[in-house]
């Protein structure tokens, strides 16, 4: 008795020590989870803070860039109105038309007081006076009117009488497109930073179409307006200001416009996005070597971009400050949680060891009971069930599975699929297993498996087995549903339908000595075409069945019409064409899985709409109707009739190729390829000799 008590105490101490070790490990795991969670949370919070800061910067840059771009665009629009007013004046158009007739050479003489015509010189002075008023009243610096090629002949006092090569090219572009344009900003020694407005003076040619007779050029000083527009008054982010720049595209590249210095300078080009704007990104500042966050908005009327920048170092400084605050806060929270866990562990070890042990024992008992319950359920299921690991090794099978494969359930775990089902079957089953393991998704397959010398048709549902919280499969659960009786019943039904079909085919072929074998030969021709076209299984089955049954309706066509050696009359043709409707009536009581009746009906349709019975045309005829039409026509001509011998294959193919309006020529070309194959030549030979005895 004493010895028995000692052994019991030793077991109890062992359980208590094990419980203490487990609680200690549990406490360490919790502590590690708290530390890991704190690190993850801190990094997540820092990343979120960075995203928020960048999002705010992007939003501010976006609003300011597009807002200022819109203001610049509106300002440019105000320059168009006075230019249009001048260019649309009747006197200006008339004068420009007169100068246009002189070409470029007479312009110098026209402006010379000694050589020019008085009326022309007077008109020129009127134009100069009108132009001067436009320039002064709208605060332009100067202006002028040039020929289509860029030669000035009317200009204000401050205007140079020649245009720069760049502006001459702009004039020629405006003259070609009949469209007003803006030049790029350039420094003028007298007026500072100016932009040119180029407006076509449009007149009608002899055909009434608009042509450019002259081009108005107006120079507008833009430096003061840009300085006002891009001056930031206290608009800051985190205590740091933004920088605004104006970029423009020139024939030589891209420039930054220094509106405070009235000059422009070449810079490395920045590629716009597919909307023409400059995307928000971290890049080198356009005005220096610092890194900045920038966003650019395209100005619609001219190749200008408004660029807003925020110094990257300032943004990073703000992020660093917030990151430090986050790390300190998370560290303090983690320390508090660790202290709480330590206190809880101490309390559990010191006061609740027996409670923990009892809880573990109760848990083990519940798990064991659940396992026995699941084993009992699986053993009573009629469907075979198995569990394999990722290597195809069986871990568990139920009683139904063991009975199906003729083994004991206890002998199967540890075997692979090939050891249970054989190599060939295992190869097919492993293919679907690999799909489940790679996609982590269940599949349902149909397999023929020989078990104990008997063929079985199984529908197998395979599901990945995962651990809680994991997406990686640890194994595969397979449920086998024996469909053998269902499949065998369906096969018997199909055989009965096929036997009925064969009887109908023999009946129709017996009515016409030259019709015997037509359906079979046509089916072989259609089969070769289908094989070369790689059609779907449904279309292939439709064509095969329709070819076999296509002549059944001729049972109801009078024999004298079927066997008539001469050409049929119109009335006889109508009677013959009714065989399609007879076929539909005969087959209406048979249930097909594919559209056999529709295929037979379309077999006699033609691409040009001249077929029967519905007069379908083009794409209204399905692929199976087109294939059967070609196969039927070829077979009919390649076999002998009462009034003619069989035609050779080349003659038949030539006839089909000439009938491009009736037959699908793609299918005809495929027929040409397969007919000259060994299989095709054999069919042609049989067709040429076929005749019902």
Secondary structure, DSSP 4 states (H G I P E B T S, - for coil): -HHHHHHHHHHHHHHHHHHHHHHHHHHHHHHHHHHHHHHHHHHHHHHHHHHHHHHHHHHHHHHHHHHHHHHHHHHHHHHHHHHHHHHT-HHHHHHHHHHHHHTTTHHHHHH-TTTS-HHHHHHHHHHHHHHHHHHHHTT-SEEEEE-TTSBEEEE-TTS-SB--HHHHHHHHHHHHHT--EE---EEETTTEEEEEEEEEEEEE-TTS-EEEEEEEEEEEE-HHHHHHHT--SS-EETTEE-EEEEEEEETTEEEEEETTTTEEEEE------TTSSEEEEEEE-TTSSSEEEEEEEEETTTTEEEEEEEEHHHHHHHHHHHHHHHHHHHHHHHHHHHHHHHHHHHHHHHH-HHHHHHHHHHHHHHHHHHHHHHHHHHHH-SSEEEEEETTSBEEEE-HHHHHHHTS-HHHHTT-BHHHHH-HHHHHHHHHHHHHHHHH---EEEEEEEEETTEEEEEEEEEEEEE-TT--SEEEEEEEEEE-HHHHHHHHHHHHHHHHHHHHHHHHHHTT-TTTTTHHHHHHHHHHHHHHHHT--HHHHHHHHHHHHHTTGGGGGS-HHHHT--SPPPHHHHHHHHTHHHHHHHHHTTS--SS-HHHHHHHTT--TTS--SSS---GGGS-HHHHHHHHHHHHHHHHS-BTTB-PPPHHHHHHHHHH-TTTS-HHHHHHHHHHHTSHHHHHHHHHHHH----
